[in-house]
Amino acid sequence: MRTIALENHDSALREIINLISQEPLVVTEKGKPLAAIVGIDQDTIEALALGNNPDFLAIIARSRESYRRHGGISLDEIRRELEES
């Protein structure tokens, strides 16, 4: 994931940042949507980074396959184990 520093860019970018602090912004070309720009916080950055990380996605896929094949632990069982520890 790439980032840019706001202090290194012109006032047009600052205007976009001000707009997205109020609501999401859809960027179009010839009337067709190309991208959506939304404000985010640190938690959202982390979720976005993980959601686009191939290693993490592979771990999730393996975990889901293991659950399909072997089952798992119910939420109630996890809660009981946590209460006991």
PyMOL CGO cylinders between C-alpha atoms (Angstrom):
from pymol import cmd
from pymol.cgo import CYLINDER

trace = [
    CYLINDER, 0.00, 0.00, 0.00, 1.37, 3.40, -0.92, 0.3, 1, 1, 1, 1, 1, 1,
    CYLINDER, 1.37, 3.40, -0.92, 1.05, 6.58, 1.10, 0.3, 1, 1, 1, 1, 1, 1,
    CYLINDER, 1.05, 6.58, 1.10, 1.69, 10.23, 0.35, 0.3, 1, 1, 1, 1, 1, 1,
    CYLINDER, 1.69, 10.23, 0.35, 2.49, 13.04, 2.77, 0.3, 1, 1, 1, 1, 1, 1,
    CYLINDER, 2.49, 13.04, 2.77, -0.05, 15.84, 2.60, 0.3, 1, 1, 1, 1, 1, 1,
    CYLINDER, -0.05, 15.84, 2.60, 2.56, 18.45, 3.44, 0.3, 1, 1, 1, 1, 1, 1,
    CYLINDER, 2.56, 18.45, 3.44, 4.38, 17.64, 0.18, 0.3, 1, 1, 1, 1, 1, 1,
    CYLINDER, 4.38, 17.64, 0.18, 1.39, 18.38, -2.06, 0.3, 1, 1, 1, 1, 1, 1,
    CYLINDER, 1.39, 18.38, -2.06, -0.61, 21.32, -3.31, 0.3, 1, 1, 1, 1, 1, 1,
    CYLINDER, -0.61, 21.32, -3.31, -3.86, 22.86, -2.16, 0.3, 1, 1, 1, 1, 1, 1,
    CYLINDER, -3.86, 22.86, -2.16, -5.97, 20.66, -4.48, 0.3, 1, 1, 1, 1, 1, 1,
    CYLINDER, -5.97, 20.66, -4.48, -5.10, 17.62, -2.39, 0.3, 1, 1, 1, 1, 1, 1,
    CYLINDER, -5.10, 17.62, -2.39, -5.91, 19.55, 0.79, 0.3, 1, 1, 1, 1, 1, 1,
    CYLINDER, -5.91, 19.55, 0.79, -9.31, 20.39, -0.69, 0.3, 1, 1, 1, 1, 1, 1,
    CYLINDER, -9.31, 20.39, -0.69, -9.96, 16.70, -1.39, 0.3, 1, 1, 1, 1, 1, 1,
    CYLINDER, -9.96, 16.70, -1.39, -8.99, 15.84, 2.20, 0.3, 1, 1, 1, 1, 1, 1,
    CYLINDER, -8.99, 15.84, 2.20, -11.43, 18.45, 3.48, 0.3, 1, 1, 1, 1, 1, 1,
    CYLINDER, -11.43, 18.45, 3.48, -14.20, 17.00, 1.30, 0.3, 1, 1, 1, 1, 1, 1,
    CYLINDER, -14.20, 17.00, 1.30, -13.68, 13.41, 2.45, 0.3, 1, 1, 1, 1, 1, 1,
    CYLINDER, -13.68, 13.41, 2.45, -13.68, 14.41, 6.09, 0.3, 1, 1, 1, 1, 1, 1,
    CYLINDER, -13.68, 14.41, 6.09, -17.40, 15.15, 5.58, 0.3, 1, 1, 1, 1, 1, 1,
    CYLINDER, -17.40, 15.15, 5.58, -18.43, 12.26, 3.30, 0.3, 1, 1, 1, 1, 1, 1,
    CYLINDER, -18.43, 12.26, 3.30, -16.96, 9.77, 0.77, 0.3, 1, 1, 1, 1, 1, 1,
    CYLINDER, -16.96, 9.77, 0.77, -15.91, 11.18, -2.59, 0.3, 1, 1, 1, 1, 1, 1,
    CYLINDER, -15.91, 11.18, -2.59, -16.43, 9.33, -5.88, 0.3, 1, 1, 1, 1, 1, 1,
    CYLINDER, -16.43, 9.33, -5.88, -13.95, 10.18, -8.66, 0.3, 1, 1, 1, 1, 1, 1,
    CYLINDER, -13.95, 10.18, -8.66, -15.33, 9.89, -12.18, 0.3, 1, 1, 1, 1, 1, 1,
    CYLINDER, -15.33, 9.89, -12.18, -14.02, 10.13, -15.72, 0.3, 1, 1, 1, 1, 1, 1,
    CYLINDER, -14.02, 10.13, -15.72, -16.48, 10.87, -18.51, 0.3, 1, 1, 1, 1, 1, 1,
    CYLINDER, -16.48, 10.87, -18.51, -19.29, 10.25, -16.04, 0.3, 1, 1, 1, 1, 1, 1,
    CYLINDER, -19.29, 10.25, -16.04, -18.08, 6.77, -15.06, 0.3, 1, 1, 1, 1, 1, 1,
    CYLINDER, -18.08, 6.77, -15.06, -16.92, 6.08, -11.49, 0.3, 1, 1, 1, 1, 1, 1,
    CYLINDER, -16.92, 6.08, -11.49, -13.23, 5.19, -11.18, 0.3, 1, 1, 1, 1, 1, 1,
    CYLINDER, -13.23, 5.19, -11.18, -12.58, 5.29, -7.46, 0.3, 1, 1, 1, 1, 1, 1,
    CYLINDER, -12.58, 5.29, -7.46, -14.03, 6.17, -4.10, 0.3, 1, 1, 1, 1, 1, 1,
    CYLINDER, -14.03, 6.17, -4.10, -12.00, 8.17, -1.63, 0.3, 1, 1, 1, 1, 1, 1,
    CYLINDER, -12.00, 8.17, -1.63, -13.01, 7.93, 2.02, 0.3, 1, 1, 1, 1, 1, 1,
    CYLINDER, -13.01, 7.93, 2.02, -11.56, 9.19, 5.27, 0.3, 1, 1, 1, 1, 1, 1,
    CYLINDER, -11.56, 9.19, 5.27, -9.95, 6.52, 7.43, 0.3, 1, 1, 1, 1, 1, 1,
    CYLINDER, -9.95, 6.52, 7.43, -8.49, 6.01, 10.88, 0.3, 1, 1, 1, 1, 1, 1,
    CYLINDER, -8.49, 6.01, 10.88, -5.65, 3.79, 12.11, 0.3, 1, 1, 1, 1, 1, 1,
    CYLINDER, -5.65, 3.79, 12.11, -7.90, 0.73, 12.53, 0.3, 1, 1, 1, 1, 1, 1,
    CYLINDER, -7.90, 0.73, 12.53, -9.14, 1.09, 8.96, 0.3, 1, 1, 1, 1, 1, 1,
    CYLINDER, -9.14, 1.09, 8.96, -5.57, 1.36, 7.66, 0.3, 1, 1, 1, 1, 1, 1,
    CYLINDER, -5.57, 1.36, 7.66, -4.66, -1.88, 9.42, 0.3, 1, 1, 1, 1, 1, 1,
    CYLINDER, -4.66, -1.88, 9.42, -7.75, -3.68, 8.08, 0.3, 1, 1, 1, 1, 1, 1,
    CYLINDER, -7.75, -3.68, 8.08, -7.04, -2.42, 4.57, 0.3, 1, 1, 1, 1, 1, 1,
    CYLINDER, -7.04, -2.42, 4.57, -3.41, -3.52, 4.75, 0.3, 1, 1, 1, 1, 1, 1,
    CYLINDER, -3.41, -3.52, 4.75, -4.36, -6.98, 6.02, 0.3, 1, 1, 1, 1, 1, 1,
    CYLINDER, -4.36, -6.98, 6.02, -7.20, -7.37, 3.54, 0.3, 1, 1, 1, 1, 1, 1,
    CYLINDER, -7.20, -7.37, 3.54, -4.78, -6.82, 0.68, 0.3, 1, 1, 1, 1, 1, 1,
    CYLINDER, -4.78, -6.82, 0.68, -1.87, -8.85, 2.04, 0.3, 1, 1, 1, 1, 1, 1,
    CYLINDER, -1.87, -8.85, 2.04, -1.47, -12.12, 0.08, 0.3, 1, 1, 1, 1, 1, 1,
    CYLINDER, -1.47, -12.12, 0.08, 0.23, -13.90, 3.01, 0.3, 1, 1, 1, 1, 1, 1,
    CYLINDER, 0.23, -13.90, 3.01, -2.59, -13.00, 5.38, 0.3, 1, 1, 1, 1, 1, 1,
    CYLINDER, -2.59, -13.00, 5.38, -5.23, -13.98, 2.84, 0.3, 1, 1, 1, 1, 1, 1,
    CYLINDER, -5.23, -13.98, 2.84, -3.49, -17.35, 2.40, 0.3, 1, 1, 1, 1, 1, 1,
    CYLINDER, -3.49, -17.35, 2.40, -3.57, -17.91, 6.17, 0.3, 1, 1, 1, 1, 1, 1,
    CYLINDER, -3.57, -17.91, 6.17, -7.31, -17.14, 6.22, 0.3, 1, 1, 1, 1, 1, 1,
    CYLINDER, -7.31, -17.14, 6.22, -7.94, -19.50, 3.28, 0.3, 1, 1, 1, 1, 1, 1,
    CYLINDER, -7.94, -19.50, 3.28, -6.01, -22.33, 5.02, 0.3, 1, 1, 1, 1, 1, 1,
    CYLINDER, -6.01, -22.33, 5.02, -7.90, -21.70, 8.25, 0.3, 1, 1, 1, 1, 1, 1,
    CYLINDER, -7.90, -21.70, 8.25, -11.28, -21.80, 6.50, 0.3, 1, 1, 1, 1, 1, 1,
    CYLINDER, -11.28, -21.80, 6.50, -10.35, -25.02, 4.72, 0.3, 1, 1, 1, 1, 1, 1,
    CYLINDER, -10.35, -25.02, 4.72, -9.23, -26.59, 8.00, 0.3, 1, 1, 1, 1, 1, 1,
    CYLINDER, -9.23, -26.59, 8.00, -12.51, -25.56, 9.61, 0.3, 1, 1, 1, 1, 1, 1,
    CYLINDER, -12.51, -25.56, 9.61, -14.48, -27.09, 6.73, 0.3, 1, 1, 1, 1, 1, 1,
    CYLINDER, -14.48, -27.09, 6.73, -12.56, -30.36, 7.01, 0.3, 1, 1, 1, 1, 1, 1,
    CYLINDER, -12.56, -30.36, 7.01, -12.13, -30.72, 10.75, 0.3, 1, 1, 1, 1, 1, 1,
    CYLINDER, -12.13, -30.72, 10.75, -14.66, -28.39, 12.37, 0.3, 1, 1, 1, 1, 1, 1,
    CYLINDER, -14.66, -28.39, 12.37, -13.79, -25.96, 15.08, 0.3, 1, 1, 1, 1, 1, 1,
    CYLINDER, -13.79, -25.96, 15.08, -14.49, -24.72, 18.56, 0.3, 1, 1, 1, 1, 1, 1,
    CYLINDER, -14.49, -24.72, 18.56, -17.79, -23.01, 19.29, 0.3, 1, 1, 1, 1, 1, 1,
    CYLINDER, -17.79, -23.01, 19.29, -17.86, -19.49, 20.65, 0.3, 1, 1, 1, 1, 1, 1,
    CYLINDER, -17.86, -19.49, 20.65, -19.30, -20.84, 23.90, 0.3, 1, 1, 1, 1, 1, 1,
    CYLINDER, -19.30, -20.84, 23.90, -16.37, -23.23, 24.28, 0.3, 1, 1, 1, 1, 1, 1,
    CYLINDER, -16.37, -23.23, 24.28, -13.89, -20.41, 23.71, 0.3, 1, 1, 1, 1, 1, 1,
    CYLINDER, -13.89, -20.41, 23.71, -15.66, -18.27, 26.33, 0.3, 1, 1, 1, 1, 1, 1,
    CYLINDER, -15.66, -18.27, 26.33, -15.55, -21.14, 28.85, 0.3, 1, 1, 1, 1, 1, 1,
    CYLINDER, -15.55, -21.14, 28.85, -11.84, -21.68, 28.21, 0.3, 1, 1, 1, 1, 1, 1,
    CYLINDER, -11.84, -21.68, 28.21, -11.12, -17.98, 28.64, 0.3, 1, 1, 1, 1, 1, 1,
    CYLINDER, -11.12, -17.98, 28.64, -13.10, -17.83, 31.88, 0.3, 1, 1, 1, 1, 1, 1,
    CYLINDER, -13.10, -17.83, 31.88, -11.11, -20.77, 33.24, 0.3, 1, 1, 1, 1, 1, 1,
    CYLINDER, -11.11, -20.77, 33.24, -7.73, -19.22, 32.52, 0.3, 1, 1, 1, 1, 1, 1,
]
cmd.load_cgo(trace, "trace")
